[in-house]
Structures are given as structure tokens and as C-alpha cells.
């Protein structure tokens, strides 16, 4: 595959990298440079790509993006006890048209995902998540998207795509590959009641900001079930940022968002991860370090992945059956990690989206509530999507 549409990391960033400690991340990863070209993808497990496309931002004012500040900060962080090989493939610059950028990005992501390389995308407006989704068209039959966002971004799907309406396009445009969409950290005053009602009718999973902040571990089972994780930087409160990146006084703090990105990394199912709505600021802005730490925690989580979902091996899990009225709920607990799943039954007489029994990540609290005759909401929504 030819990646000639990717531009190398700037010489200024590379010169800065030369001054770093030998333990710094910038000294440990393969970097696309003008001198050495693109790194070989053999044995690479994570690939960083900057996408400087923001023309479908509904507030676009002609500003250009530069990710040098993020790379300065990220490269300076010290590597953890990691095994995964990482490459920085450089930047995808805006094409002559937005469709040109979309095509190049979709092509690039499809190749990486097919090679089992997890892309880490730095954007650009969040409509690029739609392109990320379309990259799976020939690779996966059903896709789960988790967006860390103050808004649902449903918008009006009849209008041209914008960063405020890309999920509407995901829902209505063929091929229909979306199984579930979850939003972590939505803020009600940024979303119309019609959108909230639509999320409910489609059995999607919206989680309010206060709900997640009060118990950040609620995000883990949701992220464990995601294929694509898309983080809108506008979900982070303004006090965490400097300059143009400020958005809202309410949102996740730095600790919260890094915990969420680590959960995303730990998930065995997440095969692409993106951070969007970046606004280039002044050199040395704290924004760049926060984003760098978010990416660092995703990589940290990726390196801590554990294969704990082998439910063919009876000695690897415990099975629990809970009777609620006429339903039998079947839970599984990994003996390796203590993580929980609940079974979604296959219904042979229904034209459903699932072709076999499917295990849905859940929490221990879901099991406890089930023993108290309360059906877990995640199970109910997944079950309903299976039969509608």
C-alpha cells in the first residue's frame, strides 16, 4: 500500500527529539521523516496519524492545524513498561477537496486496521469519525462507536456532513454497519429533547457527564464493547485548557479524561482511537501536554490488554444464572481479570443482527442489580436492538 499522501514529521520536531532522554517516547518509536521516509509496518501495533482537516467544522474560519506542539509533548514523555511497537506516520494534509481528504484517510485506516495496526488519529474536526467508521465497511459486519462528547452530534442527516451531524450520517447512510452508539459525558443543555428522545428510541446509550464523573468505572464496560473510540476535546472543561481550546465551564477534568482513554486502550475490541476538535495554540500551551497524556494513557492501556474473554475454556470463567420473571440472565466472570459479561440470547425466529449468542460487557453492579430483580439497562437495549 502506498502512503505517499502522508507528509513526514517536521524537522523542527525531529531536532527537538534528538535532545530528549533515551527513555523518552520520541526515542522509542518509528517516525516518518523526510530523510528516512515511512517506517516499515511489520511488527507495528500502534500508528499515530495527524489529520489536519477541519473544513467541515460548523465554525470553520479558515484556520490551519499544526500538531507539532502535541508531538513535542508526547515525544518528551517517558515510555512505560511496554511491548507494543509504535510508529508515527506523520500528517495527512487537507486535499484539494474535503472528499479527497476523506478518501485518503479511509484508505489509510482500512489498510492499517486490516493489518491489525490500531490507528491513533489526531484531528481535525470530529466528522473524521465518520470516515473512520467507513474504513470498516469491508472489514467488520457490525460496528460499535463510543464518543466522549458533550453532544450527540446527530444533526440533520439530510444536510451535508458537519462535525455536529456526523452520527446522523452514520445512522442513515448505507451500508448500515452500526450496531451501537454510546456517548460518554453528554451535557443536556447542549442537546435538544428531540435528540435525547431519538437516542432512546434507537436504544443507543447516552451517559450524562455527572453520571460518569461520579463513578468513572461506569465507562469501562461501555468502552470494552467499542470498536471505535472518538474523543471530542470539547467534552473537557475549559479550565483544563489555554487559549482557543476553551469550550465550556463544565466537562471532564484531566484525570477523568486520562482514565477514560486508558479504559479505551485496555479494551481488546477497540481497533481505532481518535482525538478531535484540536485548535492549534501557542507553543508550550498546556493543551498539548494534556492531549499527549491522553494518548500516553491509551498506549499504556493497550500494553495492559489481557485476553480474558476465552469462554470456550470452562476453567477461565465462572458462570452465573439469574432468574428475573420469565427471563434467565446468564453472566460470566473472568477469573483472570474479574471483569463481567452478560449473554444476549440468539433468537432464531427473529431477523436479528446477531448470528449467535453474544456476550455484552457489563459490571459487577449489573449482576447485583439482576439478583434484586432489576434487568440491566445495557442488556435490555442490546436485546431490543437485536430484534428491531
C-alpha positions as CSV (number, residue, x, y, z in Angstrom):
1,X,0.0,0.0,0.0
2,X,1.3,3.4,-1.0
3,X,1.1,6.1,1.8
4,X,2.6,8.9,-0.2
5,X,-0.2,11.2,0.8
6,X,1.2,11.3,4.3
7,X,3.7,14.1,5.0
8,X,6.6,13.5,7.3
9,X,7.0,14.8,10.8
10,X,8.6,18.2,10.7
11,X,12.4,18.6,11.0
12,X,11.8,21.0,13.9
13,X,10.1,18.3,15.9
14,X,12.8,15.8,15.0
15,X,15.5,18.2,16.1
16,X,13.8,18.6,19.4
17,X,13.6,14.8,19.7
18,X,17.4,14.5,19.4
19,X,17.7,16.4,22.7
20,X,15.5,14.1,24.7
21,X,16.4,11.4,27.2
22,X,17.0,8.0,25.7
23,X,14.0,6.8,27.8
24,X,11.7,9.3,26.1
25,X,8.9,8.0,23.9
26,X,10.3,10.0,20.9
27,X,13.4,7.9,21.0
28,X,11.5,4.6,21.2
29,X,9.1,4.9,18.2
30,X,9.5,4.7,14.5
31,X,9.0,8.1,12.9
32,X,8.2,9.1,9.4
33,X,10.9,11.6,8.4
34,X,11.9,13.4,5.3
35,X,15.3,11.7,5.4
36,X,14.3,8.1,6.2
37,X,10.8,8.0,4.7
38,X,7.9,6.0,6.1
39,X,8.8,3.3,8.6
40,X,8.1,-0.3,7.8
41,X,4.8,-1.5,9.2
42,X,6.0,-5.0,10.0
43,X,5.5,-5.7,13.7
44,X,3.9,-2.2,14.3
45,X,0.9,-2.4,16.6
46,X,0.0,1.3,17.0
47,X,0.2,4.1,14.4
48,X,-0.1,7.8,15.1
49,X,-1.6,9.9,12.3
50,X,-2.3,13.6,12.3
51,X,-5.2,14.7,10.1
52,X,-5.2,18.5,9.5
53,X,-8.7,18.6,8.1
54,X,-11.3,20.9,9.7
55,X,-13.2,22.4,6.8
56,X,-16.4,20.6,7.9
57,X,-16.3,22.2,11.3
58,X,-19.5,24.2,11.5
59,X,-17.5,27.1,13.0
60,X,-14.6,26.9,10.4
61,X,-12.9,30.2,9.9
62,X,-10.0,29.2,7.7
63,X,-7.6,28.3,10.5
64,X,-4.9,25.8,9.7
65,X,-3.8,23.0,12.1
66,X,-0.3,22.1,13.2
67,X,0.3,19.1,15.5
68,X,4.0,19.9,16.3
69,X,3.1,21.0,19.9
70,X,1.3,17.7,20.6
71,X,4.3,15.8,19.2
72,X,6.8,17.9,21.3
73,X,4.8,17.0,24.4
74,X,4.1,13.3,23.5
75,X,7.7,12.6,22.5
76,X,9.0,14.0,25.7
77,X,7.0,11.6,27.9
78,X,8.8,8.6,29.2
79,X,7.9,5.2,27.9
80,X,6.2,2.7,30.2
81,X,6.9,-1.0,30.5
82,X,5.6,-1.5,27.1
83,X,5.9,-4.2,24.5
84,X,3.8,-2.8,21.6
85,X,5.8,-1.2,18.7
86,X,4.6,2.3,17.8
87,X,5.1,4.3,14.6
88,X,4.3,8.0,13.9
89,X,3.3,8.1,10.2
90,X,3.1,11.8,10.0
91,X,0.3,14.0,8.9
92,X,-2.5,13.8,6.3
93,X,-2.8,17.3,5.0
94,X,-6.1,18.6,3.6
95,X,-6.7,17.6,0.0
96,X,-8.0,19.8,-2.8
97,X,-11.5,18.9,-1.6
98,X,-12.8,17.5,1.6
99,X,-13.8,14.4,-0.2
100,X,-10.1,13.9,-1.3
101,X,-9.1,14.0,2.4
102,X,-11.9,11.6,3.3
103,X,-10.8,9.1,0.6
104,X,-7.2,9.2,1.6
105,X,-7.9,8.8,5.3
106,X,-10.4,6.0,4.7
107,X,-7.9,4.1,2.5
108,X,-5.1,4.6,5.0
109,X,-7.2,3.5,8.0
110,X,-8.6,0.4,6.2
111,X,-5.1,-0.8,5.4
112,X,-3.9,-0.3,9.0
113,X,-7.0,-1.9,10.6
114,X,-6.7,-4.9,8.2
115,X,-3.1,-5.3,9.3
116,X,-4.2,-5.3,13.0
117,X,-2.5,-2.0,13.5
118,X,-4.5,0.3,15.7
119,X,-4.5,3.9,14.4
120,X,-4.3,6.8,16.9
121,X,-5.8,9.7,15.0
122,X,-5.2,13.4,16.0
123,X,-7.7,15.7,14.3
124,X,-9.2,17.9,12.9
125,X,-12.9,18.2,13.2
126,X,-14.9,15.2,14.6
127,X,-16.7,14.4,11.3
128,X,-13.5,12.5,10.6
129,X,-15.0,9.8,12.8
130,X,-17.5,9.1,10.0
131,X,-14.5,8.3,7.7
132,X,-13.1,6.1,10.5
133,X,-16.4,4.2,10.6
134,X,-16.5,3.8,6.8
135,X,-13.0,2.3,6.9
136,X,-14.6,-0.8,8.4
137,X,-17.0,-1.3,5.5
138,X,-15.2,-4.3,4.1
139,X,-13.7,-5.5,7.4
140,X,-16.5,-5.8,10.0
141,X,-20.2,-6.6,9.7
142,X,-21.3,-4.6,12.8
143,X,-19.5,-1.7,14.5
144,X,-19.9,-0.1,17.9
145,X,-18.9,3.6,18.3
146,X,-18.2,5.3,21.6
147,X,-18.0,9.1,21.5
148,X,-16.6,11.0,24.5
149,X,-18.6,14.2,23.9
150,X,-20.8,16.9,25.3
151,X,-23.1,16.5,22.3
152,X,-24.7,13.6,20.4
153,X,-23.8,15.1,17.0
154,X,-26.9,13.6,15.4
155,X,-27.7,16.8,13.5
156,X,-29.8,16.8,10.3
157,X,-28.6,13.9,8.2
158,X,-30.4,15.4,5.1
159,X,-27.8,18.2,5.1
160,X,-24.1,17.9,4.1
161,X,-22.0,16.4,6.8
162,X,-20.6,18.6,9.6
163,X,-18.8,17.9,12.8
164,X,-22.2,18.4,14.5
165,X,-24.1,15.9,12.4
166,X,-21.7,13.1,11.5
167,X,-23.5,10.5,13.6
168,X,-26.7,11.2,11.7
169,X,-24.8,10.3,8.6
170,X,-23.5,7.1,10.2
171,X,-27.1,6.1,11.0
172,X,-28.8,6.8,7.7
173,X,-26.2,6.1,5.0
174,X,-25.6,2.7,3.5
175,X,-24.0,0.3,4.2
176,X,-25.7,0.1,7.6
177,X,-23.0,-1.3,9.8
178,X,-23.7,0.5,13.1
179,X,-24.9,-1.8,15.9
180,X,-24.5,0.5,18.9
181,X,-23.6,4.2,19.6
182,X,-22.8,5.4,23.1
183,X,-21.9,8.9,24.3
184,X,-19.9,9.4,27.5
185,X,-20.3,12.8,29.2
186,X,-23.2,14.4,27.3
187,X,-24.5,17.7,28.8
188,X,-28.2,18.0,28.5
189,X,-28.3,21.8,27.7
190,X,-26.3,21.2,24.5
191,X,-28.7,18.6,23.2
192,X,-32.3,19.1,22.1
193,X,-35.1,17.0,23.7
194,X,-35.8,15.6,20.2
195,X,-32.2,14.2,20.0
196,X,-32.4,12.8,23.5
197,X,-35.7,11.0,22.6
198,X,-34.2,9.7,19.4
199,X,-31.2,8.2,21.3
200,X,-33.8,6.4,23.5
201,X,-35.9,5.2,20.5
202,X,-32.8,3.8,18.8
203,X,-31.7,2.0,22.1
204,X,-28.4,3.9,22.0
205,X,-26.5,4.6,25.2
206,X,-26.2,8.1,26.4
207,X,-24.4,8.7,29.7
208,X,-24.6,12.1,31.3
209,X,-21.5,13.9,32.5
210,X,-22.4,13.8,36.2
211,X,-23.2,10.1,35.9
212,X,-19.7,9.2,34.6
213,X,-17.8,11.7,36.8
214,X,-19.4,10.3,39.9
215,X,-18.2,6.8,39.0
216,X,-15.6,6.8,36.3
217,X,-15.6,3.0,36.2
218,X,-19.0,3.0,34.6
219,X,-17.2,3.9,31.4
220,X,-15.1,0.7,31.3
221,X,-17.8,-1.9,30.2
222,X,-19.0,0.6,27.5
223,X,-15.5,1.2,26.2
224,X,-14.8,-2.6,26.4
225,X,-17.5,-3.1,23.8
226,X,-16.3,-0.4,21.4
227,X,-14.6,-0.8,18.0
228,X,-14.1,2.9,17.5
229,X,-13.5,5.5,20.3
230,X,-13.8,9.1,19.3
231,X,-12.9,11.8,21.9
232,X,-14.2,15.4,21.3
233,X,-11.8,17.7,23.2
234,X,-14.8,20.0,23.8
235,X,-16.0,17.3,26.4
236,X,-13.2,18.6,28.7
237,X,-13.9,21.6,30.9
238,X,-12.4,24.9,29.8
239,X,-10.3,25.3,33.0
240,X,-8.1,22.5,31.8
241,X,-7.1,24.4,28.6
242,X,-5.4,27.6,27.5
243,X,-6.2,29.9,24.6
244,X,-8.6,28.9,21.8
245,X,-9.3,25.4,23.0
246,X,-11.7,26.6,25.7
247,X,-15.3,25.5,25.2
248,X,-17.5,25.0,28.3
249,X,-17.0,25.6,32.1
250,X,-18.3,22.0,32.6
251,X,-16.8,18.8,31.4
252,X,-14.2,16.1,32.3
253,X,-11.1,17.1,34.1
254,X,-7.7,15.9,33.1
255,X,-7.7,13.0,35.5
256,X,-11.1,11.8,34.2
257,X,-10.3,12.0,30.5
258,X,-7.0,10.1,31.0
259,X,-8.8,7.4,32.9
260,X,-11.3,7.1,30.0
261,X,-8.6,6.9,27.4
262,X,-6.8,4.2,29.4
263,X,-10.0,2.2,29.6
264,X,-10.2,2.6,25.8
265,X,-6.7,1.3,25.5
266,X,-7.4,-1.7,27.7
267,X,-10.4,-2.8,25.6
268,X,-9.4,-5.8,23.4
269,X,-12.1,-4.7,21.0
270,X,-11.0,-1.1,20.3
271,X,-9.2,-1.1,17.0
272,X,-9.1,2.7,16.3
273,X,-8.9,5.7,18.6
274,X,-9.2,9.4,17.7
275,X,-8.8,12.7,19.5
276,X,-10.6,15.5,17.6
277,X,-11.5,19.2,17.6
278,X,-7.9,20.3,18.3
279,X,-7.2,24.1,18.0
280,X,-3.6,25.0,17.4
281,X,-2.5,27.3,20.1
282,X,0.8,28.9,21.3
283,X,3.9,26.9,21.6
284,X,4.0,25.3,25.1
285,X,0.3,25.5,25.7
286,X,-0.9,23.1,28.4
287,X,-3.4,21.8,25.9
288,X,-0.7,19.9,24.0
289,X,0.5,18.2,27.2
290,X,-3.0,17.2,28.2
291,X,-3.6,15.6,24.8
292,X,-0.2,14.0,24.9
293,X,-1.0,12.4,28.2
294,X,-4.4,11.2,26.9
295,X,-2.6,9.4,24.1
296,X,0.1,8.1,26.5
297,X,-2.7,6.6,28.7
298,X,-4.3,5.0,25.7
299,X,-1.0,3.4,24.8
300,X,-0.5,2.4,28.4
301,X,-3.9,0.7,28.4
302,X,-3.1,-1.0,25.1
303,X,0.0,-2.5,26.6
304,X,-2.0,-3.8,29.5
305,X,-4.5,-5.7,27.4
306,X,-5.4,-9.2,28.7
307,X,-7.1,-11.9,26.7
308,X,-9.8,-12.7,29.3
309,X,-12.8,-13.5,27.0
310,X,-12.0,-17.1,26.1
311,X,-15.3,-18.5,27.1
312,X,-14.6,-21.9,25.5
313,X,-12.3,-22.7,28.4
314,X,-14.5,-23.5,31.4
315,X,-11.6,-23.1,33.8
316,X,-11.2,-19.4,32.8
317,X,-14.5,-18.1,34.0
318,X,-17.4,-18.6,36.4
319,X,-21.0,-18.7,35.1
320,X,-24.0,-17.3,36.9
321,X,-27.7,-17.7,36.1
322,X,-30.2,-15.2,37.4
323,X,-34.0,-15.7,37.0
324,X,-36.0,-12.5,36.6
325,X,-39.7,-13.2,35.9
326,X,-39.7,-15.2,32.7
327,X,-36.1,-14.3,31.7
328,X,-32.9,-16.1,32.6
329,X,-29.9,-13.9,32.5
330,X,-26.6,-15.5,32.2
331,X,-23.5,-13.8,33.5
332,X,-19.8,-14.6,33.0
333,X,-17.0,-13.5,35.3
334,X,-13.4,-13.8,34.1
335,X,-11.2,-15.5,36.7
336,X,-8.2,-13.7,35.2
337,X,-9.4,-10.1,35.5
338,X,-12.7,-10.3,37.4
339,X,-14.4,-8.5,34.5
340,X,-18.0,-9.3,33.8
341,X,-20.2,-10.1,30.7
342,X,-23.8,-10.8,30.2
343,X,-25.2,-13.0,27.4
344,X,-27.5,-11.7,24.7
345,X,-29.5,-14.6,23.5
346,X,-29.8,-15.6,19.9
347,X,-33.4,-15.6,18.6
348,X,-33.6,-17.9,15.7
349,X,-37.2,-16.9,14.7
350,X,-36.3,-13.2,14.5
351,X,-34.5,-11.5,11.7
352,X,-31.9,-10.1,14.0
353,X,-28.5,-8.5,13.7
354,X,-26.7,-11.1,15.8
355,X,-26.0,-14.5,14.3
356,X,-25.1,-16.3,17.5
357,X,-25.1,-15.8,21.3
358,X,-23.2,-12.6,22.0
359,X,-21.6,-11.6,25.3
360,X,-22.0,-8.0,26.3
361,X,-19.5,-6.4,28.7
362,X,-21.2,-5.4,31.9
363,X,-20.2,-4.6,35.6
364,X,-20.4,-6.5,38.8
365,X,-23.1,-3.9,39.8
366,X,-25.2,-5.1,36.9
367,X,-25.1,-8.6,38.3
368,X,-26.0,-7.5,41.8
369,X,-29.0,-5.5,40.4
370,X,-30.1,-8.6,38.5
371,X,-30.2,-10.6,41.7
372,X,-32.5,-7.9,43.0
373,X,-34.9,-8.4,40.1
374,X,-33.7,-5.4,38.1
375,X,-32.9,-6.1,34.4
376,X,-29.6,-4.3,33.4
377,X,-30.3,-1.4,31.1
378,X,-27.4,-2.3,28.8
379,X,-28.7,-5.8,28.3
380,X,-32.3,-4.5,27.6
381,X,-31.1,-2.1,25.0
382,X,-28.8,-4.6,23.3
383,X,-31.7,-7.2,23.3
384,X,-34.1,-4.7,21.8
385,X,-31.7,-3.7,19.0
386,X,-31.3,-7.4,18.3
387,X,-35.0,-7.8,17.4
388,X,-36.0,-4.5,15.8
